[in-house]
Amino acid sequence: MFGHITLGCDNWERAKPFWLAVMDVLGHPLFMETDAGAAFGEAAGQKTFIGPAFNGEPAAPGNGVHIAYLVKDRATVDAFHAAAMANGGTDEGPPGLRPHYHPNYYGAYVRDPDGNKLQAVCHSAKG
């Protein structure tokens, strides 16, 4: 569906514990890191880049934008939310069913330390 996602971050040292913990839970390895940010994923696969805005302006989260990471089970959604909360994230919707999307839609929403909205979602009927 996508090649990569780029999210703005003005202070990588502050955001780093959040991203390392969340991406570890999601199974996305650290691909590369600089003093200003990092990339998670595979060299020839999908990646998430975290770093300063290319235009040199302060990074700002998009209004109405969020990234949903598809996971294999509900336990991973729970672990994603817990890792985010333990590492500087803020809650935007705890883990749970969202039957208004479909009966098995299980997700959790968080914001990273820069305000970017993220989600982990599982569509399986099994826990």
C-alpha positions, 0 to 999 in steps of 0.5 A: 500500500505504501513505500514509506511514511515520514513523520516530523520530529524536532527532538529525536533524543526526547522521542527516541525511547517512544519510537524504539519501544513502539516499533519493537512491539510492532516488529519494525526493526531500526533500519538507520539512525542519525542525530536528528531521527531514524527509520524503521522497517526494511531496506527494500520494504515499507518504512517509517521515517522520523525526523525534522521537516525537510523545509527547516520549519518546526515539525507539526502533526497534521490535523486529521492525519493518523497512521494505523499499523496493522498487527496480527493480534489484539495482544499486540494492540494492547502492548503497543498502547502500553509501550506508548504510555510508558515512553512519553506517548499520550492516550487518544483511545485505549485498546478495545473493540470499535464495532462501528467500523466492523465487529472485529475491529480492535484498536488503540490510538496514541500520540507520540511526543511530537503530537503525531497520531498513531494507531495499532489495529487488528481485524481478527476475531481471535484475541 
